Amino acid sequence: MCGIAGVWDRCQKSSPGALAGVAEAMTKTLRHRGPNEGAIFTDAEVGFALGHRRLSIVDLSPAGAQPMTSSCGRFVISYNGEIYNTVELRAQLEAADVDFAGIATPRSLSRVRRFGA
């Protein structure tokens, strides 16, 4: 099962490198939860960093890597689990002319961007 870690410096006093370092250190402790790969996302402007360790089961491609950023760059997601209604979501998004890649997570981001939830 994947591993997720995050840090939020509400006072925004951490440098981008310090935020990334904290997220990286936390994520390394979760390697046993996601041995396939790991990545971090940081937004120093708001003092936030997110780390993800991936256990690839369904989508083995690089398109399933997390944390994942939406095509517009506004939304970032990292989660542990599977979206069970991907066929229905794909049909809705294709009908709305939304571009996406991978299996489930890009569709979730596209849905949030398109429909608000």
C-alpha positions as CSV (number, residue, x, y, z in Angstrom):
1,M,0.0,0.0,0.0
2,C,1.3,3.5,-0.9
3,G,2.7,5.9,1.7
4,I,1.9,9.6,2.0
5,A,3.5,12.3,4.1
6,G,3.1,16.0,4.2
7,V,4.2,19.1,6.0
8,W,2.6,22.5,6.2
9,D,4.6,25.5,7.6
10,R,1.7,27.8,8.3
11,C,4.1,30.7,9.2
12,Q,5.9,30.2,5.8
13,K,9.3,30.5,7.3
14,S,10.9,27.5,5.7
15,S,13.0,27.8,2.6
16,P,12.0,25.8,-0.5
17,G,15.0,23.5,0.1
18,A,14.1,23.0,3.8
19,L,10.5,22.1,2.9
20,A,11.7,19.6,0.3
21,G,14.2,18.2,2.7
22,V,11.5,17.5,5.4
23,A,9.1,16.0,2.9
24,E,11.9,13.8,1.5
25,A,13.0,12.6,5.0
26,M,9.4,11.8,5.9
27,T,8.8,10.0,2.6
28,K,12.0,7.9,3.0
29,T,10.6,6.4,6.2
30,L,7.7,5.1,4.2
31,R,9.7,3.2,1.6
32,H,8.4,-0.1,2.8
33,R,4.8,1.1,1.9
34,G,5.7,2.0,-1.6
35,P,8.9,0.4,-2.9
36,N,8.4,1.2,-6.6
37,E,9.1,4.9,-6.6
38,G,8.8,8.1,-4.6
39,A,8.4,11.8,-5.3
40,I,7.7,15.0,-3.6
41,F,5.7,18.2,-4.4
42,T,6.5,21.5,-2.7
43,D,4.9,24.9,-2.8
44,A,7.1,27.2,-0.9
45,E,4.8,30.2,-1.4
46,V,2.3,28.6,0.9
47,G,4.7,26.6,3.0
48,F,3.5,23.1,1.9
49,A,5.2,19.9,0.9
50,L,3.8,16.5,0.0
51,G,5.6,13.2,-0.4
52,H,4.4,10.0,-1.9
53,R,5.9,6.4,-2.0
54,R,4.3,4.4,-4.7
55,L,3.3,0.7,-4.8
56,S,2.4,0.2,-8.4
57,I,-0.4,-2.4,-8.9
58,V,-2.9,-1.2,-11.5
59,D,-1.2,1.6,-13.4
60,L,2.4,0.5,-13.8
61,S,3.3,3.4,-16.2
62,P,5.0,6.7,-15.2
63,A,1.6,8.4,-15.8
64,G,0.5,7.0,-12.5
65,A,3.3,8.7,-10.5
66,Q,2.2,10.8,-7.5
67,P,2.0,13.5,-6.3
68,M,0.2,14.3,-9.5
69,T,-0.5,17.9,-10.8
70,S,-3.5,18.7,-12.9
71,S,-2.9,19.8,-16.5
72,C,-3.7,23.4,-15.5
73,G,-1.2,23.3,-12.6
74,R,-3.8,24.4,-9.9
75,F,-4.5,21.0,-8.3
76,V,-2.2,18.4,-6.8
77,I,-3.3,15.0,-5.5
78,S,-1.6,12.2,-3.6
79,Y,-3.8,9.4,-2.4
80,N,-3.8,5.7,-1.4
81,G,-6.4,3.6,-3.1
82,E,-8.3,2.9,-6.3
83,I,-11.1,4.7,-8.1
84,Y,-13.7,2.0,-8.7
85,N,-15.9,3.9,-11.2
86,T,-13.1,4.8,-13.7
87,V,-15.1,3.6,-16.7
88,E,-18.0,6.0,-15.9
89,L,-15.7,8.9,-15.1
90,R,-13.7,8.4,-18.3
91,A,-17.0,8.5,-20.3
92,Q,-18.0,11.8,-18.6
93,L,-14.7,13.4,-19.1
94,E,-14.3,12.3,-22.7
95,A,-17.8,13.7,-23.4
96,A,-16.6,17.0,-21.9
97,D,-13.4,17.0,-24.1
98,V,-11.1,16.7,-21.2
99,D,-7.6,15.4,-22.0
100,F,-6.0,13.0,-19.5
101,A,-3.4,10.2,-19.4
102,G,-2.8,7.2,-17.1
103,I,-5.6,5.2,-15.5
104,A,-7.4,6.9,-12.6
105,T,-5.7,9.8,-10.9
106,P,-5.5,12.2,-13.9
107,R,-9.3,11.6,-14.4
108,S,-9.9,12.6,-10.8
109,L,-7.9,15.8,-11.2
110,S,-9.7,16.5,-14.5
111,R,-13.1,15.9,-12.9
112,V,-12.3,18.3,-10.0
113,R,-11.1,20.9,-12.5
114,R,-14.2,20.5,-14.8
115,F,-17.0,19.8,-12.4
116,G,-15.7,21.1,-9.1
117,A,-15.8,17.8,-7.2
